[in-house]
Amino acid sequence: MNWLVTYLMHGERRTLLMKSRSTPTLKALAFAIQDLEFPGTPRPSRSSAAMAAWLEEVGITVLNIAPQKKPLLPMRPQSFHLNRA
């Protein structure tokens, strides 16, 4: 399932779309945000409590996590030909 994560980074509202089978954990959220906001930095092996402290330290506040339905495929225009006899 896709999840839309809304968060603040130093007061600026940002969003992140991530995949997870169930509601993402705080640690998964922190890693996803780290990959997006600080690309190329190594992932530390930290506990969830330490990741929460890290998010606060770098000025990130998670506001909302909402499930997103998969978007429907766009429909292609179709033409119908009626055979009239």
N, C-alpha and C positions, 0 to 999 in steps of 0.2 A: 504494500500500500504506500502511496505517496503521502508525505506529511509536509505541510507548510508551516515553517517555523518563523515567527516574527520576533525580532529582538532589537534592542537598542545597543549601539556602540558609541560611547561618548555622547549620548543624547540623540544620535541620528538613527532613525527607524530603518531597519533593513529586514530582508526576508531571505529565506533559504528553503529550497525544496529538497527533501531527502526521502530515501526509501527505507522502509523498515516493516517487518511483518506485523509488529505490534507497536504500541506507543513507544517512541524512542526514549532511551534512558538518558539521564543527565550526562553521563560519560560519552555516549554516542553523539549527543548534541554538541558537546564541547569539542569533540574531535572533528565533527563536520564543520563547525564554525571556524576552528583552527585551520583546517585545510582551505577554507574559503578566504579568510581574512589574513592569514599568515602562511601563504603557500611556501612549500619547501622546508619549513621548520620540522624537525623530527618530533614524532609523537612521544610524549613522555608516558611512562607506565605509572599512572597515578590512580589513587582511589577516587570514588565519586565525590567524596567530601573535598579532596584536594583539587579536583577539577572545578567544583563550585567556587572554591577560593580563587582559582586561577581566572575564571570568568570575571569575577568581581575585580580582581587585580588589573585586568586589561580593559576594564570599563564596559563589560558586556552584561546586559540584563535580558534574560529570556522573558518575553511577554506572553506568547501564546504558541500552542502546538495544535494544529487543526488537520484532521484527515482530509485528503483531497481525492475526489473520485477521478478515475482515469478519464481523460478527455475523450469524447467521441471522435471517431475519425471523420474528417470533413467529407461531406458527400460530393461526389463528382456530378457535374451536370449530365443528365441522361436525356436521350431523345427517344421518343416512342414512335414507332411506325405502325399505323393501323392498316391492315390489308382489307380493303373494301372490295367486295366482289359484286 
